[in-house]
Every structure is written in structure tokens, then in C-alpha cells.
Amino acid sequence: MKHRVVITGLGVMTSLGKDKDTFWNNIITGQSGVSTIESFDVSGYPTQIAAEVKDFNAEDYMERKEARKMDRFVQFAEAATVEALKDSKLNIAEDTDPERVGVIIGSGIGGLGTFEDQHAILMQKGPKRVSPFFIPMMIANMASGHVSILHGAKGPNLAPVSACASGSHAIGDSFKFIRDGEADVMITGGAEATIRPSGLGGFCAMRAMSTRNDDATTASRPFDTGRDGFVMGEGSGIMILESLEHAQKRGAHIYAEVIGYGLSADAHHMTEPDPDGPARCMKMAIRSAGIAPEDIDYINAHGTSTPVGDKSETKAIKLALGDHAYNIAVSSTKSMTGHLLGAAGGIEAVICALSLENQIIAPTINLHNQDPECDLDYVPNEARKADLNVVMSNSFGFGGHNASVILKKFEV
């Protein structure tokens, strides 16, 4: 028996808000969360801007002794989980069997800040001064691990590490566990905290990021002729997924239904995208959902604002949907949130769920001179009311990892 899978809770930690309602209001009004980096001295870097989560206090969401054992990316994941569980009104111990509650939270890089800090201690003070928490704070599975520990979730637990596709892989895998009857509830999404000297330096060395430092809020401009690279973001997006039976039994509010999931490999290049891989991924998601390409109303694009990536995704959408690609809306919310790397899929799935709930498409801001090779409807600069029934969220990562998740407006 296949089970229907629904979304009952949403939680975010982002530069545009630390709660669902603030975040959504900023998204639909086209606000940018990008500004000059404040967490360390960036004067020597070609790129000096990012979408930082400002004024984040982990102790607002967990005890101090727990927070001290966590890297910032894990703190983000736990904080967003607290928000998502509160939103879903789910008490794991009272409302369900903890052995049927799982956690899958992806991260592209994991505890980069912890690695930096402890490496500095190693070099300056020697191995005896390295923290015993170094490894368990750094490893990328610890978002899933800590969330399960703190909330007593004893079901399926793992952590996809597939670069910028990690969050979407987490949601897709969670969908399959519930659909196939292996869990009743999944806490899922992505978390990332790589706005650090080594992270910024590494991406600068690749010349992958925008250097529009004097105009931070317009630096991320997907599909625009003036785009010059992505803008790094940080944070977490977490969803509570449940089987329809479980959600209805406890009278939960349902935002949307998850109906399809696709994944593929480019098998092409470490960093250069190939349109064929994402196209096959989208086609697989459509087959998984049991729908036709013509049923798709909106795509939340990967849309990173890189010269090559945006053109490649545009081609991929046309390969996957054919002529229907010109009939749908496509937007990149990374124009506002920046690129949260492994957390991007989690944040963007939250946006898709809220788009279905509110029947509004989030815009691509900073799109004033559309690239002729990017010739689809990218919802420029202003949100748009629309009749939305089926939406898709795309995530593509270094290494040729691709993931697409399809959500549907919930109907009994």
C-alpha cells in the first residue's frame, strides 16, 4: 500500500526571517537578505557580501549546554525544527510512536566553522588542545543526529551530502519512507553555515560569486544579463512530513501534498552543469508523481545567478517540459535569500508549500535585462497571484547531483 504524504509544519532560519510568517512576507514583497558580511573581516576578499542570519541566538531554541556542542549549521537545523514542530502542533512523545518518526536533514559541507576553529587551535597550540567535540561537531550528519536526540525521533535517520542538492534529496527520501510505510512522520530539509573565511575564500578562488559589493541587495540577479555569480547564504529550512492518515487522525493543518521525486547524475563534470542531467531528473519526478508535464504550473528554479548555470537550467526545463515550458512560471528565490547551498532545497520547498497555500508565486528580483538565452517567464521583480495546483522545486549540485521535488495543492 502506498501512502499519501502531506506537509504539516514549516520552520526557517534565514537572512529574511527566523519564523515562517516574517520570512514569507519578505519573500512575497521582494526583499533582499544580502548585505556586507559582518561576522569576520572581509576586506581582503573579492566578494564581501552574503545573506547572513543576523542576531541569531541559539539559546532561544535550545539549552546552552546543548548549543555549545553544536556547530552553527546544527544550531540552525535545531532552531528551524523547533519552529516547524511548533507550527505543526506535533508532540512526538504524545501524538505518535517515536519509532515511526524519522529525521533526514541534508548539508552540503557541514561544520566548516568548527573545522576552521579547531584547525587553528591545532596549529597554534598543538594536538592536546583540540576539543573532544571537534569531530562530532563537524560531521555533516549531526543535524539529523542532534534533532533526533533532542526530540526523541527514533525512526529512519540519515544525512544526504550531495552539495546544493542535499536539502531536496533529504525531502525526497523522506517522502519515500512515508509513502512506502516505513515511517509516519519525517522531520526533513537542509542546514548550512559556510559564511566563513575558508568558505568565502574557496568560492572566491573559483570566481563563482558576485563581486557587486557596493550594491549588495541587487547582487543576486538570476537570468539577468548582468549576473556575475551567486551570493552565499546560510540558514535552514525544515518541513514536517506526515502520512495523510496520521495527519488527519490528529487534525493537523495541511499545507500541501508531496507527490513526486526525481534524482539523477550529470556524469559530466565536477562543477560545470549539463542540461541533460537536470532534464532527466525532472522527467523522473514527473513520472514518480504520475502526472503529465503539462500539469506543472510553477517551478522554483535552482537559479543561482551564475552565467553558465542559469542558461543550463533554462535548457533543461525546455528539454523536460517541451513547449509547455513557455506556459509556466519559473522563479529563483535565491535572488532574495542568496544560495544556501545544502540548505537551499529545504528553504525553497518551504516557499513552494507556502505558494500553494497562498496561491502566490514568489518573484525573481533584480531581473531587469533578461538574458535572451534565458527565455522563459521568470516572474520578474513582483510576486504574482496565480491558480497553482502542481509546483516543482529544483536543486542541482557540484558533482552533477540533481534533485526535483513535486508538491500539489492538497485535496481530500
C-alpha positions in Angstrom: 0.0 0.0 0.0 1.3 3.4 -0.9 0.6 6.3 1.5 -0.1 9.9 0.6 2.4 12.3 2.1 1.5 15.7 3.3 3.3 18.8 4.7 2.0 19.9 8.2 4.8 22.1 9.6 7.3 24.7 8.3 10.3 26.2 10.0 13.0 28.5 8.7 16.2 30.3 9.9 17.2 32.7 7.2 18.5 36.2 6.5 14.9 37.2 5.7 13.4 35.9 8.9 13.6 33.4 11.7 9.9 32.4 11.5 7.6 31.3 8.7 5.4 34.4 8.6 8.2 37.0 8.6 10.1 35.0 6.0 7.1 34.6 3.7 6.2 38.3 3.9 9.7 39.3 2.9 9.7 36.8 0.1 6.4 37.9 -1.5 7.3 41.6 -1.1 10.6 41.0 -2.9 13.1 41.9 -0.1 16.8 41.0 -0.3 18.6 39.4 2.6 22.0 40.2 1.2 24.4 42.7 2.9 28.0 43.2 3.7 29.4 40.3 5.8 29.7 41.3 9.4 30.9 38.1 11.1 34.6 38.5 10.1 36.9 40.9 8.3 36.3 40.6 4.5 38.4 43.5 3.4 40.9 41.2 1.5 38.2 39.2 -0.4 36.9 39.9 -3.9 33.4 39.1 -2.6 32.4 40.8 0.6 28.6 40.2 0.7 26.4 37.4 1.7 22.9 36.6 3.2 23.9 36.2 6.8 21.4 35.2 9.6 21.9 38.2 11.8 21.2 38.3 15.6 20.8 34.6 15.9 20.8 33.3 19.5 20.8 29.5 19.7 19.7 29.7 23.3 16.3 30.9 22.2 15.7 27.4 20.8 17.8 25.1 23.0 19.6 24.9 26.3 23.1 26.5 26.4 24.8 23.3 27.2 23.4 21.7 24.1 24.1 24.6 21.8 27.8 24.6 22.9 28.1 21.0 21.5 26.8 22.1 18.1 28.3 23.8 15.0 26.3 26.7 13.7 24.7 24.7 10.9 23.4 22.2 13.5 22.1 25.1 15.6 20.2 26.4 12.6 18.7 23.0 11.9 17.5 22.6 15.5 16.1 26.1 15.6 14.2 25.6 12.4 13.0 22.2 13.7 11.6 23.8 16.8 9.7 26.3 14.6 8.4 23.5 12.3 7.2 21.3 15.2 5.5 24.3 16.8 3.9 25.1 13.5 2.7 21.6 13.1 1.4 21.3 16.7 3.1 17.9 16.8 4.3 16.5 20.1 6.3 13.4 19.2 6.0 11.7 22.6 2.3 12.3 22.9 0.9 12.3 19.4 2.7 9.4 17.7 5.0 6.4 18.1 8.6 7.8 18.3 9.9 4.8 16.5 7.8 5.9 13.5 9.3 9.4 13.4 12.4 9.9 11.3 14.9 12.7 10.6 16.7 13.4 7.3 18.5 16.8 7.2 21.0 17.4 4.4 24.1 19.6 4.4 26.5 20.2 1.6 29.5 21.0 3.7 28.7 20.5 7.4 30.6 22.0 10.3 33.1 24.3 8.4 33.3 26.8 11.2 34.2 24.1 13.7 36.8 22.7 11.4 38.4 26.2 11.0 38.4 26.9 14.7 39.9 23.6 15.7 42.5 23.6 13.0 43.7 27.0 14.2 44.0 25.5 17.7 45.9 22.5 16.4 48.3 24.7 14.5 48.8 27.3 17.3 48.6 25.2 20.5 49.1 21.6 19.5 47.0 18.4 19.4 46.4 18.2 23.1 44.3 21.4 23.0 42.0 20.1 20.2 38.4 19.8 21.6 37.0 16.3 22.1 33.9 17.7 20.5 35.7 18.6 17.3 34.7 15.5 15.2 31.1 15.1 16.5 30.5 18.9 16.0 32.0 18.9 12.5 30.5 15.9 10.7 27.6 16.6 8.3 25.2 14.0 9.8 25.0 15.9 13.2 22.0 18.0 12.2 20.0 14.8 11.8 21.6 13.3 14.8 21.0 16.1 17.3 17.5 16.7 16.1 16.6 13.1 16.7 18.3 13.1 20.1 16.6 16.3 21.3 13.1 15.4 20.1 13.2 11.6 20.7 12.7 10.7 17.0 13.7 7.0 16.8 12.8 6.2 13.2 14.8 6.4 9.9 17.8 8.8 10.3 20.4 9.8 7.7 22.0 12.8 6.2 22.4 13.3 2.4 25.6 15.1 1.4 25.1 16.0 -2.2 26.3 19.6 -2.4 23.5 22.0 -3.3 21.0 19.2 -3.9 21.3 17.9 -0.3 18.1 19.5 1.1 16.0 18.3 -1.8 17.4 14.8 -1.6 16.5 14.8 2.1 12.9 15.8 1.4 12.6 13.3 -1.4 14.0 10.4 0.6 11.7 11.3 3.5 8.7 11.3 1.1 9.6 7.8 0.0 10.0 6.5 3.6 6.4 7.7 4.4 5.0 6.7 1.1 6.3 3.2 1.5 5.1 2.8 5.0 8.4 2.9 6.8 7.6 6.0 8.8 4.5 8.1 9.8 6.4 11.4 10.3 9.6 12.8 8.9 11.5 15.9 10.0 13.4 16.9 6.9 15.1 19.7 5.0 18.6 21.2 5.0 21.0 23.3 7.0 24.2 25.1 6.1 26.6 27.6 7.7 29.6 28.3 5.4 29.9 32.0 5.6 33.4 31.6 7.0 36.9 32.7 5.8 37.7 29.4 4.2 34.2 29.0 2.6 34.3 32.5 1.2 37.9 32.2 0.1 37.3 28.9 -1.7 34.3 30.2 -3.7 36.2 33.4 -4.4 39.1 31.3 -5.8 36.6 29.6 -8.1 35.3 33.0 -9.3 31.9 31.7 -8.7 30.4 34.5 -6.6 29.2 38.0 -7.4 31.6 40.9 -6.7 29.0 43.5 -6.7 30.0 44.6 -3.2 28.7 48.2 -3.4 25.2 47.1 -4.4 24.6 44.1 -2.2 20.8 43.9 -2.5 20.9 43.6 -6.3 23.9 41.3 -6.5 22.0 38.1 -6.9 20.2 38.6 -10.3 19.3 35.2 -11.8 18.6 35.1 -15.5 19.7 38.8 -16.0 22.3 39.7 -18.5 24.2 41.5 -15.7 24.6 38.4 -13.4 28.1 37.8 -12.3 27.9 34.9 -9.9 25.9 33.6 -6.9 25.7 35.1 -3.4 26.3 32.8 -0.5 23.6 32.4 2.1 23.2 30.4 5.4 20.4 29.0 7.5 18.0 26.2 7.5 14.6 25.2 6.1 12.7 22.3 7.8 9.4 20.6 6.9 7.3 18.2 8.9 6.0 15.5 6.6 3.3 13.0 7.6 1.2 10.3 6.1 -2.2 11.6 5.3 -3.8 9.2 7.7 -1.6 10.3 10.6 -2.1 14.0 9.9 -5.9 13.6 9.6 -6.1 11.5 12.7 -4.6 14.3 14.8 -6.4 17.1 12.9 -3.3 18.7 11.6 -3.3 21.6 9.2 -2.1 20.5 5.7 -0.1 23.0 3.6 0.4 20.8 0.5 1.0 17.2 -0.6 4.3 15.8 -1.8 3.6 13.7 -4.9 6.9 13.2 -6.8 10.6 13.0 -6.5 13.4 12.6 -9.1 17.1 12.4 -8.9 19.9 11.9 -11.4 23.6 12.4 -12.2 25.1 14.5 -14.9 28.1 12.2 -15.2 29.7 15.1 -16.9 32.0 17.4 -14.8 32.8 18.4 -11.2 31.3 21.9 -11.4 30.0 22.6 -15.0 26.3 21.7 -15.4 24.9 19.6 -18.3 21.2 20.3 -19.1 20.6 16.6 -19.9 21.1 15.6 -16.2 18.6 18.0 -14.7 16.1 17.3 -17.5 16.2 13.6 -16.7 15.7 14.4 -13.1 12.6 16.5 -13.7 11.2 13.8 -16.0 11.7 11.2 -13.3 9.9 13.4 -10.8 7.0 13.8 -13.2 6.8 10.0 -13.7 7.0 9.5 -10.0 4.1 11.9 -9.4 2.0 10.1 -12.1 1.3 13.4 -13.9 2.0 14.9 -17.3 4.5 17.7 -17.9 1.5 19.9 -18.8 0.3 19.6 -15.2 3.2 21.7 -13.9 2.1 25.2 -13.1 5.3 26.7 -11.5 9.0 25.8 -11.0 11.1 27.2 -8.2 14.3 27.1 -10.1 17.8 26.3 -8.8 18.6 29.7 -10.5 21.9 30.6 -8.8 22.7 33.7 -10.8 25.8 32.2 -12.4 26.3 32.9 -16.2 26.5 29.2 -17.1 24.1 27.7 -14.6 21.0 29.8 -15.4 21.3 29.1 -19.2 21.8 25.4 -18.5 18.7 25.2 -16.3 16.6 27.0 -18.8 17.6 24.5 -21.4 16.9 21.6 -19.0 13.4 22.9 -18.3 12.7 23.0 -22.0 14.1 19.5 -22.5 11.9 18.2 -19.7 8.7 20.1 -20.4 8.9 20.7 -24.1 6.7 23.6 -25.4 4.9 23.7 -22.0 8.0 25.3 -20.6 6.8 28.6 -22.1 3.3 28.3 -20.5 4.5 28.1 -16.9 6.0 30.5 -14.3 9.6 30.0 -13.2 11.3 32.0 -10.5 14.5 32.0 -8.5 14.1 33.0 -4.9 17.9 32.9 -4.5 17.6 36.4 -5.8 16.4 37.2 -2.3 17.8 34.5 0.1 21.1 34.0 -1.5 22.3 30.5 -2.2 22.1 28.4 1.0 24.0 25.5 -0.7 22.9 22.3 1.1 20.0 24.1 2.8 18.7 25.6 -0.4 16.3 22.7 -1.2 14.8 22.9 2.3 14.1 26.7 2.1 12.8 26.5 -1.5 10.4 23.6 -0.7 9.0 25.7 2.2 8.5 28.5 -0.3 6.7 26.1 -2.7 4.4 24.9 0.1 3.5 28.5 1.0 3.0 29.3 -2.7 0.4 26.6 -2.9 -1.2 27.6 0.4 -1.5 31.2 -0.6 -1.8 30.9 -4.4 1.1 33.3 -4.9 4.3 32.9 -6.9 7.4 34.5 -5.4 9.3 36.8 -7.8 12.8 36.8 -9.2 14.0 40.2 -8.0 16.8 42.2 -9.8 15.7 40.9 -13.2 15.6 44.0 -15.4 17.5 42.9 -18.5 16.6 39.3 -19.3 19.2 37.1 -20.9 17.9 36.2 -24.5 19.2 32.7 -23.9 17.0 32.6 -20.7 13.7 33.0 -22.5 11.1 31.7 -20.0 8.7 33.5 -17.7 10.8 34.2 -14.6 8.2 36.4 -12.7 10.4 39.5 -12.6 10.5 41.7 -9.6 6.9 41.3 -8.2 5.0 38.4 -6.8 2.1 37.2 -8.8 -1.2 35.7 -7.9 -1.9 32.5 -9.8 -4.0 29.4 -9.9 -1.5 26.9 -8.6 -2.1 23.2 -8.4 1.3 21.5 -9.0 4.7 23.0 -8.4 8.2 21.7 -8.7 11.4 22.6 -6.8 14.8 22.1 -8.5 18.2 21.6 -6.8 21.4 20.9 -8.6 24.8 20.4 -7.0 28.6 20.2 -7.7 29.4 16.7 -8.8 26.4 16.5 -11.1 23.9 15.8 -8.4 20.3 16.6 -9.3 17.0 16.5 -7.3 13.5 17.6 -8.1 10.5 17.5 -5.7 6.9 18.0 -6.8 4.2 19.4 -4.5 0.5 19.5 -5.1 -2.3 21.6 -3.7 -4.0 19.4 -1.1 -7.4 18.0 -1.8 -9.1 15.3 0.3 
